[in-house]
């Protein structure tokens, strides 16, 4: 091997190993990445380190062209065995990111078939000299059918490339760019290496594109984290604006003031309900996760207890609670019931009747809030209707739930919440 070629390959191997180790260290230390992506890149860069490491050992063992070439043959077999696994891992990553079932993905199965064909051809090098062979005193030599060994990887890369292009609409721009770069760069390097001897082009292309893919996916994760944080902040602000209603607080305090003289015992009960209501509000504003339904139901009962006193018996409530062992986003049921009170109270009717149902159906929990009030137009743009849209968005974002509004038979409104298991 020429001195300049040896130095070039030394530089490529050192650079490739450094890049792979850098990617592994970053994957271990970066916090703005979800667990699945981090675990994937930990495995991916670990595989890349092993691949380049064995390639380096093989390269060094061939420098002096020793008579015993078992070490060189073994290390070349190992790193060549690992090489196609990298592109198969990227195929799995692509399918996973697009939300597909990898067990049913034709792309995964075709990719594994190409890997298997490659491994069979590679294993044949121990028994024939058609692909490549080692000669004592001469070292590594390509056989007449060496190019056949590279055909399965090229087909595999082409399959994954096609898969990326077909799934472009399902990928974020950064994911698309990252995956496309990783696949195209080794593909070009593999084609060039089929017609050139000596230069470790695939090592160089694979290591650089792997780090590029990681950095782009990391940037995408950071942007998602920042966007999610901003959305959570906006949701909290909306909830706070919705819940801290000065008129409701003022009217409740005035009701308590008059009850203290007329019915002290009842005033105490209202104070307890109002305190529970406020405490649950403040807790909900600070809570970013789901809560047990029993806590949301307690919040709702506290609110209704206050309103029943304020409206002096004009509100009746029926609780048909058949299922409670589930979790929901905070401030889901209470604002719906509040919406029923605000829209349902009719001066011409003696009372407003509200019924709260919970049932467990196939693979989902259903909550229904029915009232016999005046109802409201689904196109209204007032605060309570905005509140329902806010609840609908939070249900979808936090637990993939849904909220629908319909007219009740005989007048009134039905709000239905469905939460998947």
C-alpha positions in Angstrom: 0.0 0.0 0.0 1.3 3.4 -0.9 2.4 5.6 2.0 0.1 8.4 1.0 -2.9 6.1 0.8 -2.0 4.6 4.1 -1.8 8.0 5.7 -5.1 9.0 4.1 -6.9 5.9 5.4 -5.3 6.4 8.8 -6.8 10.0 8.8 -10.2 8.7 7.7 -10.3 6.0 10.4 -9.3 8.4 13.2 -11.8 11.0 12.0 -14.5 8.5 11.7 -13.9 7.0 15.1 -13.7 10.5 16.6 -17.0 11.4 15.0 -18.7 8.2 16.2 -17.5 8.7 19.7 -18.6 12.3 19.7 -22.1 11.2 18.6 -22.2 8.6 21.4 -21.1 11.1 24.0 -23.7 13.6 22.8 -26.4 11.0 22.8 -25.5 10.2 26.4 -25.4 13.8 27.6 -28.1 15.7 25.7 -31.3 16.2 27.7 -33.6 17.7 25.0 -34.3 14.4 23.4 -37.0 11.9 24.2 -36.1 8.5 25.6 -36.8 6.5 22.4 -34.6 8.7 20.2 -31.8 8.8 22.7 -31.8 5.0 23.1 -31.8 4.6 19.3 -28.8 6.9 18.8 -27.0 5.2 21.7 -27.3 1.9 20.0 -26.7 3.4 16.6 -23.4 5.2 17.5 -22.3 2.2 19.6 -22.7 0.0 16.5 -20.8 2.6 14.4 -18.0 2.7 17.0 -17.6 -1.1 16.9 -17.8 -1.0 13.1 -15.1 1.6 12.7 -13.0 0.1 15.5 -12.8 -3.3 13.9 -12.1 -1.6 10.6 -9.2 0.2 12.2 -7.7 -3.0 13.7 -8.0 -4.7 10.3 -6.3 -1.8 8.6 -3.4 -1.8 11.1 -3.0 -5.5 10.9 -2.5 -5.3 7.2 0.1 -2.6 7.2 3.1 -5.0 7.5 1.5 -7.8 5.4 2.1 -10.6 7.9 2.2 -14.2 7.0 -0.6 -15.1 9.5 -3.6 -13.2 8.3 -6.2 -14.7 10.6 -6.6 -11.4 12.6 -7.0 -9.4 9.4 -9.6 -11.8 8.0 -11.5 -12.0 11.2 -11.7 -8.3 11.8 -12.6 -7.6 8.2 -15.4 -10.2 8.5 -16.8 -8.6 11.7 -16.8 -5.0 10.5 -18.2 -6.1 7.1 -20.9 -8.0 9.0 -21.9 -4.9 11.0 -21.9 -2.5 8.1 -25.3 -3.3 6.5 -27.0 -3.3 10.0 -26.6 0.5 10.1 -28.9 1.1 7.1 -31.4 -1.5 8.4 -31.5 0.5 11.7 -32.2 3.7 9.7 -35.1 1.9 7.9 -36.5 0.9 11.3 -36.1 4.5 12.6 -37.9 5.8 9.5 -40.9 3.4 10.0 -41.0 4.2 13.7 -41.0 8.0 13.2 -43.8 7.7 10.7 -45.9 5.8 13.2 -46.0 2.5 11.3 -45.9 -1.0 12.6 -42.4 -2.3 11.8 -43.6 -5.9 11.9 -46.0 -5.3 9.0 -43.7 -2.9 7.0 -42.6 -4.3 3.7 -39.6 -1.9 3.8 -38.3 -3.6 7.0 -38.7 -7.1 5.6 -37.1 -6.3 2.3 -34.3 -4.5 4.1 -33.7 -7.6 6.3 -33.7 -9.8 3.2 -31.0 -7.7 1.6 -29.0 -7.9 4.8 -29.4 -11.7 4.9 -28.2 -12.0 1.3 -25.2 -9.8 2.1 -24.3 -11.9 5.1 -24.5 -15.1 3.0 -22.1 -13.6 0.4 -19.8 -12.4 3.1 -19.7 -15.7 4.9 -18.7 -17.4 1.6 -15.4 -15.5 1.8 -14.2 -18.0 4.3 -14.5 -20.8 1.8 -13.9 -19.2 -1.6 -11.9 -16.4 -3.2 -14.6 -15.1 -5.5 -15.4 -12.0 -3.4 -12.1 -11.3 -1.7 -9.2 -13.3 -0.3 -6.0 -13.0 1.7 -2.6 -14.1 0.6 0.3 -14.5 3.1 2.9 -11.9 2.3 0.5 -10.1 -0.1 -2.4 -9.3 2.2 -5.9 -8.4 1.1 -7.1 -8.9 -2.5 -10.4 -8.4 -4.2 -11.9 -11.3 -6.1 -13.4 -11.2 -9.5 -16.9 -11.0 -8.0 -16.2 -8.4 -5.3 -18.8 -6.0 -6.8 -21.5 -8.7 -6.1 -20.9 -8.2 -2.4 -21.8 -4.5 -2.6 -25.0 -5.1 -4.7 -27.3 -6.0 -1.7 -26.2 -3.0 0.3 -26.8 -0.7 -2.7 -30.3 -2.2 -3.2 -31.0 -1.8 0.5 -29.9 1.8 0.5 -32.1 2.4 -2.6 -35.1 0.8 -0.9 -34.7 3.0 2.2 -34.2 6.1 0.0 -37.4 5.3 -1.8 -39.1 4.8 1.5 -37.9 8.2 2.7 -39.2 10.0 -0.4 -42.6 8.2 -0.3 -43.0 9.2 3.4 -41.9 12.8 3.0 -45.3 14.2 4.0 -45.2 12.2 7.3 -41.7 13.6 8.3 -40.8 17.0 9.6 -38.4 18.9 7.3 -35.5 18.3 9.6 -36.2 14.5 9.9 -36.5 14.3 6.1 -33.2 16.2 5.5 -31.4 14.1 8.2 -32.5 10.7 6.9 -32.0 11.7 3.3 -28.5 12.9 4.0 -27.5 9.7 5.8 -28.8 7.4 3.1 -27.6 9.4 0.1 -24.0 10.0 1.3 -23.1 6.3 2.0 -24.9 5.4 -1.2 -22.6 7.6 -3.3 -19.6 6.4 -1.3 -20.5 2.7 -1.9 -20.9 3.3 -5.6 -17.5 5.0 -5.8 -15.9 2.3 -3.7 -17.1 -0.4 -6.1 -14.8 1.2 -8.8 -11.9 2.3 -6.6 -9.6 0.4 -4.4 -7.9 1.3 -1.2 -9.7 4.5 0.0 -12.1 4.0 2.8 -14.8 6.2 1.4 -17.8 4.4 3.0 -16.2 4.9 6.5 -15.9 8.6 5.9 -19.3 9.1 4.4 -21.1 7.0 7.0 -19.5 8.7 10.0 -20.1 12.2 8.8 -23.7 11.6 7.7 -24.5 9.8 11.0 -23.4 12.8 13.0 -25.3 15.1 10.7 -28.5 13.0 11.1 -28.1 13.1 14.9 -27.7 16.8 15.0 -30.7 17.5 12.7 -32.9 15.1 14.8 -31.7 16.8 17.9 -32.6 20.3 16.6 -36.0 18.9 15.7 -36.5 17.6 19.2 -35.4 20.9 20.7 -37.8 22.8 18.5 -40.6 20.5 19.6 -39.7 20.9 23.2 -39.7 24.7 22.9 -43.0 24.6 21.0 -44.6 22.3 23.6 -43.4 24.6 26.4 -44.9 27.6 24.7 -48.2 25.8 24.1 -48.3 24.7 27.7 -47.7 28.3 28.8 -50.5 29.5 26.6 -52.8 26.8 27.9 -52.0 27.8 31.5 -52.7 31.4 30.7 -56.0 30.5 29.0 -57.0 28.4 32.0 -56.1 31.1 34.4 -58.0 33.7 32.5 -61.0 31.4 32.3 -61.1 30.4 35.9 -60.3 33.6 37.8 -63.7 35.3 37.1 -64.0 38.4 39.2 -67.8 38.5 39.0 -68.1 34.9 40.2 -65.8 35.5 43.2 -67.5 38.8 44.1 -71.0 37.2 43.9 -69.9 34.2 46.0 -68.4 36.5 48.7 -71.5 38.5 48.8 -73.6 35.4 49.2 -71.4 34.2 52.1 -71.7 37.7 53.7 -75.5 37.6 53.8 -75.6 33.9 54.8 -73.3 34.6 57.8 -76.3 36.5 59.4 -79.2 34.5 58.0 -77.8 30.9 58.1 -74.3 30.6 59.7 -74.2 26.8 59.2 -74.9 27.1 55.5 -72.3 29.9 55.2 -69.7 27.6 56.6 -70.6 24.9 54.1 -70.3 27.4 51.3 -67.0 28.6 52.5 -65.7 25.0 52.5 -67.0 24.5 49.0 -65.6 27.8 47.8 -62.2 27.1 49.4 -62.1 23.6 47.7 -63.0 25.2 44.4 -60.2 27.8 44.6 -57.6 25.3 45.8 -58.5 22.9 43.0 -58.2 25.8 40.5 -54.7 26.8 41.6 -53.6 23.2 41.7 -55.0 22.7 38.1 -53.2 25.7 36.8 -49.8 24.3 38.1 -50.5 20.8 36.9 -49.3 19.7 33.4 -50.3 16.1 33.7 -53.6 14.2 34.0 -55.3 13.7 37.4 -57.6 11.0 38.8 -61.2 11.6 37.8 -62.2 11.5 41.5 -60.2 14.8 42.0 -61.9 16.5 39.1 -65.3 15.3 40.4 -64.5 16.8 43.8 -63.7 20.1 42.1 -66.9 20.0 40.2 -69.0 19.2 43.3 -67.4 22.1 45.1 -68.3 24.5 42.3 -71.8 23.2 42.1 -72.2 23.5 45.9 -71.4 27.2 45.6 -73.7 27.8 42.6 -76.6 26.0 44.2 -76.4 28.4 47.2 -76.1 31.4 44.9 -79.1 30.4 42.8 -81.1 29.4 46.0 -82.2 25.9 44.9 -82.7 26.6 41.2 -80.0 24.1 40.3 -80.5 20.3 40.8 -77.7 17.9 40.1 -77.8 14.1 39.4 -74.6 12.1 39.6 -74.7 8.9 37.5 -71.1 7.8 38.2 -70.5 4.3 37.0 -66.8 4.5 36.4 -64.1 6.5 38.3 -60.9 4.6 37.8 -59.4 6.7 35.0 -57.4 9.9 34.6 -58.3 13.2 32.8 -56.7 16.6 32.2 -57.4 19.0 35.1 -60.2 21.5 34.4 -62.1 19.3 32.1 -65.4 18.4 33.8 -65.7 21.5 36.0 -65.7 24.1 33.1 -68.2 22.0 31.1 -70.5 22.0 34.1 -69.9 25.7 34.6 -70.8 26.2 30.9 -74.1 24.4 31.6 -74.9 26.7 34.5 -74.1 29.9 32.7 -75.9 29.0 29.5 -78.6 26.9 31.0 -80.2 29.2 33.6 -83.5 30.4 32.2 -85.4 33.1 34.2 -88.6 31.6 32.8 -87.9 28.2 34.2 -88.1 27.2 37.8 -84.9 25.2 37.9 -81.9 23.9 35.9 -81.3 20.2 36.0 -77.8 18.9 35.3 -76.9 15.2 35.0 -73.3 13.9 35.0 -72.7 10.4 33.6 -69.6 8.3 33.4 -69.4 4.9 31.7 -66.7 2.6 30.5 -67.2 1.4 27.0 -65.0 -0.6 24.6 -61.5 0.8 24.9 -62.6 4.2 26.1 -64.2 6.1 29.0 -67.2 8.3 28.2 -68.3 11.3 30.3 -71.6 13.0 29.5 -72.9 16.3 30.9 -76.6 16.9 30.2 -78.7 19.9 31.1 -82.3 21.0 30.3 -81.3 24.6 29.9 -81.7 27.0 27.0 -78.8 25.6 25.1 -76.5 27.6 23.0 -75.5 28.1 19.4 -72.3 26.2 18.5 -71.1 29.2 16.5 -71.1 31.5 19.6 -67.8 33.2 20.2 -68.3 34.1 23.9 -66.0 32.9 26.7 -67.8 29.7 27.6 -67.7 28.4 24.0 -64.0 29.3 23.8 -63.7 27.3 27.1 -65.1 24.2 25.4 -62.7 24.6 22.5 -59.8 25.0 25.0 -60.9 21.7 26.7 -61.2 20.0 23.3 -57.6 21.0 22.4 -56.2 20.0 25.7 -57.9 16.6 25.6 -56.5 15.9 22.1 -53.0 17.1 23.1 -52.7 15.4 26.5 -54.6 12.1 26.2 -55.9 11.9 22.6 -59.5 12.5 23.8 -62.4 14.1 22.0 -65.2 16.5 23.0 -68.5 16.8 21.1 -71.6 19.0 21.6 -75.1 18.0 20.7 -78.7 19.0 21.4 -80.6 17.2 24.1 -84.0 15.6 23.3 -86.5 17.8 24.9 -84.3 20.9 25.0 -80.9 21.6 26.5 -77.4 20.5 25.7 -75.3 17.3 25.9 -71.5 17.6 26.0 -69.7 14.2 25.5 -66.1 13.6 26.3 -64.4 10.3 25.2 -61.0 9.3 26.6 -59.2 6.3 25.1 -57.6 3.8 27.3 
